[in-house]
Amino acid sequence: MTATRGPFVYGDRVQLTDPKGKLQTTTLVDGGELHTHIGVLRHRDIVGREDGSVVENSEGHEYLCLRPLLRDFVMSMPRGAAIVYPKDAGQIVSQADIFPGAVVVEAGVGSGALSMSLLRAVGAGGRLHSFERRPEFAEVAQANIETFFGEIPEQWEIHYGDLAEALPRDIEDGTVDRVVLDMLAPWEVLPAVSDALMPGGVVLCYVATATQLSRIAEFIRGLGAFTEPESSETMVRGWHVDGLAVRPDHRMVGHTGFLISARKLAPGSVTPEVKRRASKRSYGDEDEEIWTPGSVGDREITDKNLRKRIRDAEKAASGARRAAETRRDPSVG
């Protein structure tokens, strides 16, 4: 993967902070300019400067120029589907113990936000298999990942189709270290996931609602192939710190989703029985209506909006390719 170091070149993404602290992210292009009510900032004045430089615009106002961090890029990139937020992506990498050299399966790809964190974690010696049912979402994810890394990472492979069918088709049983499921009904694919995981491997599900959390937990227990599942959610609260004026921010990033994980048992093993109260409600056919897409928070995106996001993502990827080519051969720029 291309290193995001050194002086800025055309095609780089740059995060600009104006005198009032407002952030704007743009791609540097030859002849490009940023026009605001306080003046014009020419891209050529940024190219050649080091990351973290301060550049003046036409009216003498200063801008701080930085390459976006992964969290900054994720929050501003084009989206085809809802993203996994940075606070959850960090927890997923930690709780699922994604390590360099690991073979990881994820479903679905969405807009590629989680894929970027997973690719960094597995490193060049690992492998990330991303499964996506909708090719148009995968297009957005692929363009976003190419934009951020400057190229398509060699250790990444996209598979198309429903995970329950595509996983046993494309991946040999017992060869996967970790599985991360960001999908509406993860319980539907758990049997296939169980076969793909090696003993001791981790399955982690990211779900939005308490009803989803309850069902996936009971399904994991009922399958008998995993340890007792562990569940959590992550909330982030910033703090205002200015001299002795130290207080929590008025706003915080609250609930975005639940994480639930378990580990694959060795063949023939049975976990010690956990004593707990039996549920008063079963999950028979009469309960299926509560698991409809609308009931558990599925959201549709219009084709017109999606096409625009694909164009935006591909445009950014084109700039990233040019930046990578310039680094390899300065004469190209």
Protein Blocks (a to p, Z undefined) as FASTA:
>chain_A
ZZdedjddehiacddddfkopacdddddehiacddfkbccdfklmgopaehiacddfkop
acddddddfklmmmmmccfbdcddfklmmmmmmmnopaehiacddddeknommmmmmmmm
nommlccddddfblklmmmmmmmmmmmnopacfkbccdedjfklmmmmmpcghiafbdcd
ddfblmlmmmmmmmmpcghiacddddfbfklmmmmmmmmmmnopaccddddddddddddd
ehjlccddfbdcddfbdcdddddddehiacddddddddfbdcdfklmmmmgfklnopacd
dfklmmmmmmmmmmmmmmmmmmmmmmmmmmlZZ
